[in-house]
Amino acid sequence: MTDIDGFTGSNGVPGETFDYGDTGLAAGVVAGRYFRLGRLQLLLEADGAFGDLPAATRQMDPIGLDETATAELRWVGTARLGVRRSLGSVGVFVAGGLSVAGISNSFTDLDAGTDGRQRVDPDDSFDERPTRVGWVAGAGIERPVTGAWTLRLDGLYTDFGETVHQAENRLDVNAGVCGPAGLPSPCRYAFDQRFSILRLVLLRRLGR
């Protein structure tokens, strides 16, 4: 995440960046087809996965710990074209294409209320869930296990680029922090969204 205007952060520096990530589990389905292309096979495949893959950071204010940025990959789908080569009983492949995902980006600022308890400041916080389109590339290896069943291990790298979100910053107490003095303006945050996915897939061949 990049704090474009320097509204938050331990030093309040415009353009300050914060890197964070995490791991989680997801489940999904995949469908595709192989086409013979000489000694190679052409692979056409689509898949979708759902899960709860969140990442959060409280680096912005390491003393007060009252500002948290969070990203969550809620679902992801890909459509890929690639080539496959058989090496004995093992097949290896590489593929790439388009990816679409539902990603939640949020920034939460806590302020003390009149009762002294910490509460979310809606003026300095946001929670947006855009649908993003990007690209995907990956490679994998697969081997028949029994009958029509094949076990595959593959890895995907997806890049959905950058989105810019903003906290409204309308209250007079914040006037001028994100814009010219005396002119309140939204505080902007840019999120660079990249994910790596490692998958174990059980495939069943249909037809001949």
N, C-alpha and C positions, 0 to 999 in steps of 0.2 A: 504494500500500500504506500502511496505517495501523498503526503500532506501538502497539497499544491500551494496553499496560502499560508502555511505555518501557523494555523490556528491552535493546533495542539502540539504535542511533542515536548520533550523535556526542555528543549531550548527554544521552541517556537520558531524554527527556521523554515522558511518557505522552501518546498521541494524536498524536505527530509523524507527518507524512505525507511520502511520497516518490513523486513522479510520474516515470514512465518509459514509454517506448514504442519501437517499432521498425517496420520495414517488411519484407515478405517476399512470396513468391509462393505461389499456391495454384491448383489446377485442380479442375473439377467438371462437373456436368451440371445441366441445367434442363429442365423440362417444364411445359407449361401449355396454356391454351385461352382464346380470345377469344369473348365472347358479345355480340351486337349489342344496344345499348341506345340507341335513337334515333340521334343524331349522335355518340354516344360508343360505346366498346366497353368491356365489363366484362372485366377480366383476372383469371384464376385461375391461380396459378403456384406450383410447388414446386421447390426446388433443393437441391443438396448440394455441398459442396466439401471437399477434403482438402489439407492443406499443413503446412508447418513455419513457423509465424509466432511466433517467440519474442521476448521482450523481457526485459532484465535490468538491474539496477542494483546498483552497489556504493557507493552514496551513504551507507549507514548508518554506515560507519566509514571515512571518507576517508583516515585515516592508516594503519591496519593493513590495510585492503582484505581483511579476512578474513570478511566477512558479505555474502552476495549474495542478493537476492530475484529470482526469475525467474517469468515467466508465459508460457505457450505456448498458442496456439489451435491445436488438433490437427485438428479437423473442425467444420463448422458446416452446419446445414440450416435452411431457412426455408419457410414456407407463407404466401403473401401474396395479398391481394385488392386490386385497384386499378382505375383507369379509364385508358383510352387515347383519345387524340384524334389523328386524321390531319390533318396540315397539308401538303397536297400529297403529295409522295412520301415525306415524313418523318412518323414517328409519335412522339408524346411520351406519357409515362405517369408516374403516381405510384402507389405501392402500399405497403401495410403489413400487418403480421400478426405471427405468432409465429415465434420462432427457438429452436433447441436447439443446443447446442455441447458439445464435449469440451474442457475447459480444464485445463491442468496449472498448479498453483500450488506453488511451493517456496521454502523459505528454507534456506540453507546457511551453517553457522558452522564455520570451520576453527580448530582448536586444535593447538598443537605437541604431538607425541607424545613418548615417552621417548627416541626417537632424534633428536629435534629437527626431524623432518619434519612438515609441516602435514597434518592428517588431519581428515575430517569428524567433527564432534561429534554423534553421533546423538541426544543428549539435548536439544540446542538447535536441531535441524534437523527439517524435515519435507518430504515430497513427496506431495501429494495430487492426484487427478485426478477432480474431480467432473463430472457431466453437468449442465449448467445450462440452464434455460428462461428466455427473456426475450422482448423485443419487437424488431421490426425495421421500419424505414421507409426508403423510397428513391424515386428518380426516375431516368428515363433517356430516351434517344432512340434510335430505330432507323430503319433505311432498307434497302429491298430492294437486293440487290447483283446477283443474277442468278437467274432462274427461281424456284424455291421457297426460295431462301436469303435470309436477312436478317441484317444486321450490327447489333449493338446495343452501346451504351456506357451503362452505368448505375452508380450508386453506392448503397451500402447503409450504413445506420448501425444497429448492433446494440448493445443494452444488456442485460447479464445481471445487473445489480445487484451486490450485495456478498455475498461469502462470508467466513466467519471460520474460520481454521485455527489450529492451536496446536502449539507445540513442548512436549514433555512436561515438561522441567525437573524431573526427579526426583532428580538427584544432590544430595548435601548441599552441594556447593560453590556451588550456585545458590540455596540455601534462602532464601526470603523475597524474592527479587528481584521475582517477579510476584505475590506475595500477602503476607499479614500476616507479620511477622517470625517466623521459625521454622516457618512453614507453607508449604512449597514448593507451587506450583500451576502449571499449564500457562501458558505465555506466549502470548498471543493476537495474531494478525495478521489484519487485515481487508483483503481485496482487492476493489477496485471495478473491474469488468471491462466495458470498452466498446471496440468495434472499428469501424473504418470500412473498407469494402471497395469498391474500384473494379474493375469487371469489364468485360472485352471478351468478348462472347458471340456465337457464330455459331449462328443458329437455322435449322432446316429445317421448313417447313410440311408437315404430313402430311394427306392427304385434301384436300377442297375447302374 
